[in-house]
Amino acid sequence: MVIDMAVRSVNIQINDIATPPPTISKEGNWLLYDGEKWVDTGIRAEGKDADPKLIEEIQTGLSDATKVIEKLDKAQQALKNGLFDNGDVKSIQYLLDSLQNGSTTPAGGLLLTNDIILSDPNTKDVTAMISGTQTEGAKVMRLGINYTCDKDKKTTVSGANAKWGVNLLAELQAIEKPDDSKRKIKLNELGFAIVGGRNLDWTRWEVCKRADLKQVGEATAFNNNGVGHIGELFFNGNYIGFGDALNSYMQVGGKARTESDMVNASTEMKDIDLDFQTKGGRATESETRRTFVSMATMDAGNREVKFFVTVYAEAEAGVREIELPNGSWRYFGASASVNAHIEIEHKRNGTILNTMKSGDLYVKAETTTSSSYNPQHSQMPFDRKSGSKVMELTATQASVQKEDVFEIYLVADYSTTSTNGSMLAEVQRVRSIYPKDTSKPEVRITQDKTSFFYGRSKYMLLNYDNLIAKIVGDVLMQGNLTVKGTITADSYQGNGMPLAGATFDSSGREVRGLGRYKNKSSYSYASAAYSYSTKSFTVYHSIPHDRYIPLVNAFNDPASPVVSDVSAYSFKVRFTLQSERYNGWAVGFSYIAFQAE
């Protein structure tokens, strides 16, 4: 018979039961009591007594079979009542049919039967099964069935006395001429099973009570619909998988995954609340404060990182008090305001690569008074205003490297004319959201496509989207490379190659641009800002390092460029022309930045 191992919560045990002794029927046959009624065995009792051993075997067989069917009937009823899943009902029903209606017929050297169940000679545990069932999807072969129990229900042989009050050490040491085979038989007789440590010394075998034992699978199994496995080699109808059934690392046959499915399935968006060092503060006088709030260190690179900072501000205004020369006081309307924003410094090895700035949160309170206002006769004017804003700042994927640090600052401009006013700006929450690579590497070979997937930024596809090969990630090639035909390159960062370039008019507005890093970091365009105080342009781009050489030329102008402050994301240029005695004029210009060593 076949017991499908999906029924993990049904324990079918055959217990010895006391029965009345055999008796003789009116027809002269032996009658045996099966627990509910007398059964005619068909064995004649006349002339001589029946063999007592034969009687005992028949009696045990009948009572055992009845008990099995009784247990299975109850299990099936529980299944139908929704206590287990429907897949188990088929297995129980088949087992009932096999017990009640099946048969075994020997014909010479041929044995015709429904089910074959094999068990361990020492423990009596079922270890293999072969079934003739036609129930769709049922297992027809199971080899190497193994057992275990929950962690809190098992211990070692030496620890059994402390856990259950059963001295297994003494029981096994008392065996005459002991060996491991005899110890296993003894453990089984005592109602215990070995579930681990079989290769260790017998005192360190892991054991649990047989009543707590449950099956956890098999070394080999096949269903009658072509699904099954041999160890970690899985067969699923139209494909073969290698590795755990739920975490296959290689698949041959079946359906190819799309590129988006692979990338999206390996990406988990992490949403983390960052701890605060300070929140901000309250002010009663006009001033500007820049307060360190929090920081984040990247545990991986090549990913976009978003910061969401919730800022709250409030302002309170009373009146403005002025003492006149005669010693009297005049009272005027007053105002108090807060203008706050977030700045995030992107640092690498202690050097600031870029500073991202958010939009502003502006809050203002104000009061008015009449010329005759006197606080001794009227209530003092008072106004209070407040507001909050979630500020979003983004570091691009190309700019982020492992171990980069982002320091978050709250910048607040406090302004008041109120003698008794106050202002507050503080950060209430800081969130960091970024994609985390949860990739499970897998090689998949199908009829028309092949994919080697090792992560959302490391994979190779063959015969996808009309391309013979697509590679995402770094590639190292040693030896000669011969290319026939044209090469189209999106970007190349070898020494001496252009990284970025642009042409600007005299106001710093982009006219044209080139290269993957031409745009200002976190923007969609190139930018140059002219400073009238320093009489120089700051040229912004998104090159995430300072290993580049910018070549600058004035556009349709004889001025000479002087380049300085070359750093990640920007450099400065100043134009001079001594013959015409001017220095630092704003002119149109162009530049190209080349990769350096």
C-alpha positions as CSV (number, residue, x, y, z in Angstrom):
1,M,0.0,0.0,0.0
2,V,1.1,3.6,-0.5
3,I,0.8,6.3,2.1
4,D,1.4,9.7,0.4
5,M,3.8,11.6,2.6
6,A,1.7,14.8,2.2
7,V,-0.3,13.5,5.1
8,R,2.2,14.7,7.7
9,S,-0.2,15.1,10.6
10,V,-1.9,11.6,10.5
11,N,-0.2,9.0,12.6
12,I,-1.5,5.4,11.8
13,Q,-0.5,3.1,14.6
14,I,-1.6,-0.5,15.1
15,N,-2.0,-1.4,18.8
16,D,-2.4,-4.8,20.3
17,I,-6.0,-5.3,21.6
18,A,-7.3,-8.0,23.9
19,T,-9.7,-10.4,22.2
20,P,-11.7,-13.4,23.4
21,P,-10.1,-16.8,22.5
22,P,-11.1,-18.5,19.3
23,T,-14.3,-20.6,19.2
24,I,-16.0,-23.1,16.8
25,S,-19.0,-22.3,14.7
26,K,-22.0,-24.5,14.1
27,E,-20.4,-25.4,10.7
28,G,-17.3,-26.6,12.5
29,N,-15.1,-23.7,11.5
30,W,-12.9,-21.6,13.8
31,L,-14.4,-18.2,14.7
32,L,-12.1,-15.2,15.6
33,Y,-13.2,-12.0,17.2
34,D,-12.0,-8.9,15.2
35,G,-12.8,-6.3,17.9
36,E,-16.4,-5.8,16.8
37,K,-17.8,-9.1,15.7
38,W,-16.9,-12.8,15.2
39,V,-15.4,-13.7,11.9
40,D,-15.6,-17.2,10.2
41,T,-12.0,-18.1,9.2
42,G,-13.1,-21.0,7.0
43,I,-10.6,-23.2,8.8
44,R,-12.1,-26.6,9.8
45,A,-11.7,-27.4,13.5
46,E,-13.0,-30.9,13.4
47,G,-10.6,-33.9,13.7
48,K,-7.7,-32.0,15.2
49,D,-7.0,-28.6,16.8
50,A,-5.8,-25.8,14.5
51,D,-2.2,-24.6,14.8
52,P,-2.1,-22.0,17.6
53,K,0.5,-19.9,15.7
54,L,-1.7,-19.9,12.7
55,I,-4.7,-18.7,14.8
56,E,-2.5,-15.9,16.3
57,E,-1.3,-14.7,12.9
58,I,-4.8,-14.6,11.5
59,Q,-6.2,-12.9,14.6
60,T,-3.4,-10.2,14.5
61,G,-3.8,-9.7,10.8
62,L,-7.5,-9.2,11.0
63,S,-7.4,-6.8,14.0
64,D,-4.5,-4.9,12.4
65,A,-6.3,-4.5,9.1
66,T,-9.5,-3.4,10.8
67,K,-7.6,-0.9,12.9
68,V,-5.8,0.5,9.8
69,I,-9.1,0.9,8.0
70,E,-10.8,2.4,11.1
71,K,-7.9,4.9,11.5
72,L,-8.0,5.8,7.8
73,D,-11.8,6.3,7.8
74,K,-11.4,8.8,10.6
75,A,-8.5,10.5,8.8
76,Q,-10.5,10.7,5.6
77,Q,-13.4,12.3,7.5
78,A,-11.1,14.9,9.0
79,L,-9.7,15.7,5.6
80,K,-13.2,16.1,4.2
81,N,-14.0,18.4,7.1
82,G,-11.2,20.7,6.0
83,L,-8.6,19.8,8.6
84,F,-6.1,19.0,5.8
85,D,-5.7,20.0,2.2
86,N,-7.6,18.2,-0.6
87,G,-4.5,16.7,-2.1
88,D,-4.3,14.4,0.9
89,V,-7.8,13.1,0.5
90,K,-6.8,11.3,-2.7
91,S,-4.0,9.5,-1.0
92,I,-6.2,8.4,1.9
93,Q,-9.0,7.3,-0.4
94,Y,-6.5,5.3,-2.5
95,L,-5.1,3.6,0.6
96,L,-8.6,2.7,1.7
97,D,-9.4,1.2,-1.7
98,S,-6.2,-0.7,-1.7
99,L,-6.8,-2.2,1.7
100,Q,-10.5,-3.0,1.1
101,N,-10.5,-4.0,-2.6
102,G,-6.9,-4.8,-3.5
103,S,-5.4,-8.2,-3.9
104,T,-2.1,-10.0,-4.3
105,T,-1.9,-12.9,-6.7
106,P,1.2,-15.1,-7.2
107,A,1.4,-17.1,-10.4
108,G,4.6,-19.1,-10.6
109,G,7.4,-16.5,-10.5
110,L,5.0,-13.6,-11.2
111,L,3.6,-11.5,-8.3
112,L,0.6,-9.4,-9.1
113,T,-0.2,-6.8,-6.4
114,N,-1.3,-3.2,-5.8
115,D,1.4,-1.8,-3.5
116,I,4.8,-2.7,-2.1
117,I,6.0,-1.1,1.1
118,L,9.6,-1.7,2.4
119,S,10.8,-1.0,5.9
120,D,14.0,-0.8,7.9
121,P,14.7,-4.2,9.5
122,N,15.9,-2.5,12.8
123,T,13.5,0.4,13.3
124,K,10.6,-1.0,11.2
125,D,10.2,2.5,9.7
126,V,8.8,2.6,6.2
127,T,11.8,3.6,3.9
128,A,10.5,2.8,0.4
129,M,7.2,2.4,-1.5
130,I,6.0,1.3,-5.0
131,S,2.4,1.9,-5.9
132,G,0.2,1.0,-8.8
133,T,-2.2,3.9,-8.3
134,Q,-3.6,5.8,-11.3
135,T,-4.7,8.8,-9.2
136,E,-3.4,11.8,-11.1
137,G,-0.2,13.3,-9.6
138,A,0.2,10.6,-7.0
139,K,3.6,9.3,-6.1
140,V,4.3,5.8,-7.5
141,M,7.8,5.4,-6.2
142,R,9.5,6.7,-3.1
143,L,13.0,5.6,-2.1
144,G,15.0,6.6,1.0
145,I,12.2,8.0,3.0
146,N,13.6,9.9,6.0
147,Y,12.2,11.1,9.3
148,T,12.8,13.8,11.8
149,C,11.0,15.7,14.6
150,D,10.8,19.2,15.9
151,K,13.9,20.7,17.5
152,D,12.3,20.9,20.9
153,K,11.2,17.3,20.8
154,K,14.6,15.7,20.2
155,T,17.9,15.3,22.1
156,T,20.9,12.9,22.2
157,V,21.0,9.5,23.7
158,S,23.0,10.8,26.6
159,G,20.5,13.6,27.2
160,A,17.4,11.5,27.2
161,N,17.4,11.1,31.0
162,A,17.3,14.8,31.6
163,K,14.7,15.5,28.9
164,W,12.3,12.6,29.4
165,G,13.4,10.7,32.5
166,V,14.4,7.7,30.4
167,N,18.0,6.5,30.9
168,L,18.8,5.3,27.4
169,L,22.5,5.2,28.2
170,A,21.8,2.5,30.8
171,E,19.4,0.6,28.6
172,L,21.8,0.4,25.7
173,Q,24.8,-0.4,27.9
174,A,22.9,-3.4,29.3
175,I,22.6,-5.1,25.9
176,E,24.6,-8.3,25.8
177,K,27.4,-8.1,23.3
178,P,26.2,-4.7,22.1
179,D,26.7,-3.3,18.6
180,D,25.0,-0.4,16.7
181,S,22.5,-2.8,15.1
182,K,21.3,-4.1,18.4
183,R,21.2,-0.6,19.9
184,K,18.9,0.5,17.1
185,I,16.6,-2.4,17.7
186,K,16.5,-1.7,21.4
187,L,15.8,2.0,20.8
188,N,12.9,1.0,18.6
189,E,11.5,-1.3,21.3
190,L,11.7,1.5,23.8
191,G,9.7,3.7,21.5
192,F,12.5,6.0,20.2
193,A,13.8,6.7,16.8
194,I,17.2,8.0,15.5
195,V,16.8,11.3,13.6
196,G,20.4,12.5,13.3
197,G,24.1,12.0,14.2
198,R,24.2,8.4,12.8
199,N,27.9,8.8,11.9
200,L,28.8,9.9,15.5
201,D,29.4,7.8,18.6
202,W,26.1,6.1,19.7
203,T,25.9,8.2,22.8
204,R,25.6,11.3,20.6
205,W,22.8,10.0,18.3
206,E,19.9,12.4,18.0
207,V,16.7,10.7,19.1
208,C,13.1,11.5,19.6
209,K,9.9,9.7,20.7
210,R,8.4,7.7,17.8
211,A,5.1,9.4,18.6
212,D,6.7,12.7,17.6
213,L,8.3,11.3,14.5
214,K,7.3,12.8,11.1
215,Q,8.5,12.3,7.5
216,V,10.4,15.0,5.8
217,G,10.8,13.7,2.3
218,E,12.8,11.1,0.4
219,A,16.0,10.7,-1.5
220,T,14.2,9.8,-4.7
221,A,10.5,10.1,-5.7
222,F,8.5,10.0,-8.9
223,N,4.8,10.8,-9.5
224,N,2.8,9.2,-12.3
225,N,2.6,12.5,-14.2
226,G,6.4,12.7,-14.9
227,V,7.2,14.9,-11.9
228,G,9.9,13.7,-9.4
229,H,13.5,13.9,-8.3
230,I,16.6,12.0,-7.7
231,G,18.4,13.7,-4.9
232,E,18.7,17.4,-6.0
233,L,18.0,16.5,-9.7
234,F,14.4,17.4,-10.3
235,F,12.1,16.4,-13.2
236,N,9.1,18.6,-13.8
237,G,7.4,17.3,-16.9
238,N,9.0,19.6,-19.5
239,Y,12.3,20.5,-17.7
240,I,15.0,19.3,-15.4
241,G,16.1,21.3,-12.4
242,F,19.3,21.2,-10.3
243,G,19.3,22.1,-6.7
244,D,16.6,22.5,-4.2
245,A,13.1,22.3,-5.8
246,L,12.3,25.9,-4.7
247,N,15.8,27.3,-5.3
248,S,17.0,25.7,-8.5
249,Y,20.5,27.0,-9.6
250,M,20.2,25.5,-13.1
251,Q,17.3,24.5,-15.3
252,V,17.4,22.7,-18.7
253,G,14.2,22.9,-20.8
254,G,11.0,24.6,-19.9
255,K,10.2,28.2,-20.5
256,A,12.8,31.1,-20.6
257,R,12.3,34.0,-18.1
258,T,12.1,37.5,-19.5
259,E,14.8,39.9,-18.6
260,S,12.4,42.1,-16.5
261,D,11.2,39.0,-14.6
262,M,14.8,38.1,-13.7
263,V,15.7,41.6,-12.5
264,N,12.4,42.4,-10.7
265,A,12.3,39.1,-9.0
266,S,15.8,39.7,-7.6
267,T,15.1,43.2,-6.3
268,E,13.8,44.1,-2.9
269,M,13.1,47.8,-2.0
270,K,14.5,48.5,1.4
271,D,12.8,51.3,3.3
272,I,14.8,52.3,6.4
273,D,14.2,54.9,9.0
274,L,17.5,56.5,9.9
275,D,18.4,57.5,13.5
276,F,18.7,61.1,14.5
277,Q,21.6,62.8,16.1
278,T,19.8,66.1,16.4
279,K,16.4,67.3,15.1
280,G,16.9,71.0,14.9
281,G,15.9,73.8,17.3
282,R,14.1,76.9,18.3
283,A,15.3,80.5,17.9
284,T,14.2,83.8,19.3
285,E,16.5,86.0,17.2
286,S,17.3,86.3,13.5
287,E,20.0,83.9,12.5
288,T,20.9,81.0,10.1
289,R,21.7,77.5,11.4
290,R,23.1,74.5,9.7
291,T,22.5,71.4,11.9
292,F,23.8,67.9,11.4
293,V,20.8,65.5,11.5
294,S,21.8,62.0,10.4
295,M,24.0,60.0,8.1
296,A,23.9,56.8,6.0
297,T,26.8,54.6,4.8
298,M,26.2,52.5,1.7
299,D,26.8,48.7,2.0
300,A,26.7,48.4,-1.8
301,G,27.2,50.5,-4.9
302,N,25.7,51.0,-8.3
303,R,22.2,51.7,-7.1
304,E,19.9,54.7,-6.9
305,V,19.3,55.9,-3.3
306,K,16.3,58.2,-2.4
307,F,16.1,60.1,0.9
308,F,12.7,61.4,2.2
309,V,13.1,63.9,5.0
310,T,10.0,65.3,6.9
311,V,10.6,68.9,8.0
312,Y,8.4,70.8,10.4
313,A,8.5,74.5,11.0
314,E,6.5,77.0,13.1
315,A,6.7,80.8,13.8
316,E,5.1,82.9,16.6
317,A,4.9,86.7,16.4
318,G,3.8,89.2,19.1
319,V,4.6,92.9,18.9
320,R,7.7,95.0,18.4
321,E,8.5,97.2,21.4
322,I,10.4,100.4,21.0
323,E,11.3,102.8,23.9
324,L,11.0,106.5,23.0
325,P,13.4,109.2,24.2
326,N,10.9,110.3,26.8
327,G,10.9,106.9,28.4
328,S,7.5,105.8,27.0
329,W,7.0,102.7,24.8
330,R,5.5,102.3,21.4
331,Y,4.2,99.0,20.1
332,F,4.3,98.0,16.4
333,G,3.2,95.0,14.5
334,A,5.8,92.3,14.0
335,S,6.7,89.2,12.0
336,A,8.6,86.0,12.5
337,S,9.5,83.5,9.8
338,V,11.3,80.3,9.1
339,N,12.8,79.2,5.8
340,A,14.1,75.7,6.0
341,H,15.6,73.1,3.6
342,I,17.7,69.9,3.6
343,E,21.2,69.6,2.3
344,I,22.9,66.1,1.9
345,E,26.6,65.9,1.4
346,H,27.8,62.9,-0.6
347,K,31.2,61.9,0.6
348,R,33.8,59.4,-0.4
349,N,37.0,58.8,1.6
350,G,36.2,62.0,3.5
351,T,36.0,64.1,0.4
352,I,32.7,65.9,-0.5
353,L,31.7,64.7,-4.0
354,N,28.4,66.6,-4.2
355,T,25.9,68.5,-2.1
356,M,22.2,67.9,-2.9
357,K,19.7,70.6,-1.8
358,S,16.0,70.2,-1.4
359,G,13.2,72.8,-1.9
360,D,12.2,75.2,0.9
361,L,9.6,75.1,3.6
362,Y,8.6,78.7,4.4
363,V,6.4,79.6,7.4
364,K,5.6,83.2,8.5
365,A,3.6,84.7,11.3
366,E,2.8,88.5,11.6
367,T,0.7,90.9,13.6
368,T,-0.5,94.5,13.2
369,T,-1.3,97.2,15.8
370,S,-2.9,100.7,15.7
371,S,-0.9,103.8,16.7
372,S,-2.9,104.0,19.9
373,Y,-2.3,100.4,21.0
374,N,-1.5,100.1,24.7
375,P,-0.9,96.6,26.2
376,Q,-2.3,97.8,29.6
377,H,-5.7,98.3,28.0
378,S,-5.8,95.7,25.2
379,Q,-4.8,92.2,24.6
380,M,-1.4,91.8,23.0
381,P,-1.6,90.8,19.3
382,F,-0.3,87.3,18.6
383,D,0.0,85.1,15.5
384,R,1.2,81.5,15.1
385,K,1.8,79.7,11.8
386,S,3.2,76.1,11.2
387,G,3.7,73.7,8.4
388,S,5.5,70.5,7.3
389,K,6.9,69.1,4.1
390,V,8.4,65.9,2.9
391,M,11.6,66.7,1.0
392,E,12.9,64.1,-1.5
393,L,16.5,64.0,-2.6
394,T,18.0,61.3,-5.0
395,A,21.6,60.0,-5.5
396,T,21.8,58.5,-9.0
397,Q,22.8,54.9,-9.6
398,A,26.0,55.8,-11.4
399,S,27.2,58.1,-8.6
400,V,26.9,55.6,-5.7
401,Q,29.7,53.4,-4.7
402,K,30.1,51.0,-1.7
403,E,31.3,52.8,1.5
404,D,30.0,56.2,0.3
405,V,28.6,58.3,3.1
406,F,25.6,60.6,2.9
407,E,25.5,63.3,5.7
408,I,22.1,65.0,6.2
409,Y,21.9,68.6,7.4
410,L,18.9,70.9,8.2
411,V,19.5,74.5,7.1
412,A,17.1,77.0,8.7
413,D,16.9,80.8,8.2
414,Y,15.2,82.4,11.2
415,S,14.0,86.0,10.8
416,T,12.0,88.1,13.3
417,T,11.1,91.7,14.2
418,S,9.1,90.5,17.2
419,T,10.3,91.3,20.7
420,N,8.6,88.2,22.1
421,G,8.4,86.0,19.1
422,S,10.0,82.6,18.5
423,M,10.7,80.2,15.6
424,L,11.2,76.5,15.3
425,A,12.6,74.2,12.6
426,E,13.1,70.5,13.1
427,V,13.3,67.2,11.3
428,Q,10.6,64.7,12.2
429,R,11.6,61.7,10.1
430,V,14.4,60.5,7.8
431,R,13.8,57.6,5.4
432,S,16.3,56.0,3.0
433,I,14.9,53.9,0.2
434,Y,17.1,51.8,-2.1
435,P,17.0,48.6,-4.1
436,K,18.6,45.6,-2.5
437,D,19.9,42.8,-4.6
438,T,18.3,39.5,-3.4
439,S,19.4,37.5,-6.5
440,K,19.4,33.7,-6.5
441,P,21.9,32.8,-9.3
442,E,20.4,30.6,-11.9
443,V,21.5,29.3,-15.3
444,R,18.5,28.5,-17.6
445,I,18.9,26.7,-21.0
446,T,15.7,26.4,-23.1
447,Q,15.0,25.5,-26.7
448,D,15.7,29.0,-28.0
449,K,17.2,31.1,-25.2
450,T,19.9,30.8,-22.6
451,S,20.4,33.0,-19.5
452,F,23.3,33.2,-17.0
453,F,21.9,35.3,-14.2
454,Y,24.1,36.2,-11.2
455,G,22.4,39.4,-10.0
456,R,20.4,42.4,-11.1
457,S,23.5,44.0,-12.4
458,K,25.4,40.9,-13.4
459,Y,23.9,38.7,-16.1
460,M,24.3,37.5,-19.7
461,L,21.5,36.7,-22.1
462,L,21.8,34.7,-25.4
463,N,19.3,35.1,-28.2
464,Y,17.2,37.7,-26.4
465,D,15.4,40.6,-28.2
466,N,17.0,39.9,-31.6
467,L,20.5,40.0,-30.0
468,I,22.8,37.1,-30.1
469,A,24.3,38.1,-26.7
470,K,23.6,40.8,-24.1
471,I,25.9,41.3,-21.1
472,V,25.1,43.5,-18.1
473,G,28.1,44.1,-15.8
474,D,31.8,44.3,-16.0
475,V,33.6,42.1,-18.6
476,L,37.3,41.2,-18.6
477,M,38.7,39.9,-21.9
478,Q,42.3,38.7,-22.2
479,G,43.8,38.2,-25.6
480,N,43.0,39.7,-29.0
481,L,39.5,40.7,-29.9
482,T,38.5,40.7,-33.6
483,V,35.3,42.6,-34.6
484,K,33.9,42.4,-38.1
485,G,31.3,45.0,-38.8
486,T,30.4,48.2,-36.8
487,I,30.7,48.9,-33.1
488,T,28.1,51.1,-31.3
489,A,29.3,52.1,-27.8
490,D,27.1,53.9,-25.3
491,S,30.1,54.8,-23.2
492,Y,33.7,53.8,-22.7
493,Q,35.9,54.9,-19.7
494,G,39.4,54.0,-20.8
495,N,42.2,56.4,-20.2
496,G,42.1,59.3,-22.6
497,M,38.4,58.8,-23.5
498,P,35.9,61.7,-23.3
499,L,33.6,61.4,-20.3
500,A,31.6,64.6,-20.7
501,G,31.5,67.8,-22.7
502,A,29.2,70.8,-23.4
503,T,28.9,74.2,-25.0
504,F,27.4,77.1,-22.9
505,D,26.4,80.6,-23.8
506,S,27.6,83.5,-21.7
507,S,24.8,83.0,-19.1
508,G,25.8,79.4,-18.5
509,R,22.9,77.9,-20.4
510,E,23.6,74.6,-22.2
511,V,23.7,74.8,-26.0
512,R,24.9,71.3,-26.8
513,G,26.3,68.4,-24.8
514,L,28.0,65.0,-25.1
515,G,28.9,62.0,-23.0
516,R,27.2,60.0,-20.3
517,Y,28.3,62.4,-17.5
518,K,27.5,65.7,-19.2
519,N,24.4,66.5,-17.1
520,K,24.6,68.1,-13.7
521,S,24.3,65.5,-11.0
522,S,20.6,64.7,-10.2
523,Y,19.5,66.9,-13.2
524,S,18.6,66.2,-16.8
525,Y,20.8,68.9,-18.3
526,A,24.3,70.4,-18.3
527,S,24.9,73.5,-16.2
528,A,27.4,76.3,-15.7
529,A,26.8,79.0,-13.0
530,Y,28.6,82.4,-13.2
531,S,29.7,84.1,-10.0
532,Y,30.0,87.9,-10.1
533,S,32.0,87.8,-6.8
534,T,34.7,85.4,-8.1
535,K,34.2,86.3,-11.8
536,S,34.3,82.6,-12.7
537,F,32.0,79.9,-14.0
538,T,31.4,76.7,-12.0
539,V,30.8,73.9,-14.5
540,Y,28.6,71.1,-13.2
541,H,28.5,67.5,-14.5
542,S,28.1,64.0,-13.0
543,I,31.6,62.6,-13.2
544,P,31.8,60.9,-9.8
545,H,35.6,61.4,-9.3
546,D,38.3,63.9,-10.0
547,R,40.5,61.7,-12.3
548,Y,39.7,63.8,-15.4
549,I,41.3,66.6,-17.4
550,P,39.0,69.4,-18.7
551,L,40.0,71.2,-21.9
552,V,38.2,74.6,-22.2
553,N,37.9,77.0,-25.1
554,A,36.1,80.3,-25.3
555,F,33.4,80.3,-27.9
556,N,34.0,82.9,-30.6
557,D,36.0,85.0,-28.1
558,P,39.8,85.6,-27.7
559,A,39.7,85.3,-23.9
560,S,41.9,82.6,-22.3
561,P,40.5,80.1,-19.8
562,V,42.1,79.4,-16.4
563,V,40.8,76.1,-14.9
564,S,40.8,75.4,-11.2
565,D,39.1,73.3,-8.4
566,V,38.8,70.2,-10.5
567,S,36.7,67.8,-8.3
568,A,33.9,65.2,-8.6
569,Y,30.8,66.7,-10.1
570,S,32.3,70.2,-11.0
571,F,35.3,72.4,-11.8
572,K,35.8,76.2,-12.1
573,V,37.0,78.2,-15.1
574,R,37.9,82.0,-15.3
575,F,38.4,83.9,-18.6
576,T,41.1,86.6,-18.9
577,L,42.5,88.8,-21.7
578,Q,45.4,91.0,-20.7
579,S,45.8,92.9,-23.9
580,E,42.3,94.4,-23.5
581,R,42.7,94.8,-19.8
582,Y,39.7,92.8,-18.7
583,N,39.7,89.9,-16.3
584,G,36.9,87.4,-15.5
585,W,34.4,88.3,-18.1
586,A,31.4,86.0,-18.7
587,V,31.8,84.5,-22.2
588,G,30.4,81.6,-24.1
589,F,32.6,78.5,-24.0
590,S,32.9,74.8,-24.5
591,Y,34.7,72.0,-22.7
592,I,35.6,68.3,-22.9
593,A,36.6,66.3,-19.9
594,F,39.0,63.3,-20.6
595,Q,39.5,60.3,-18.4
596,A,42.9,60.4,-16.6
597,E,44.9,57.7,-14.8
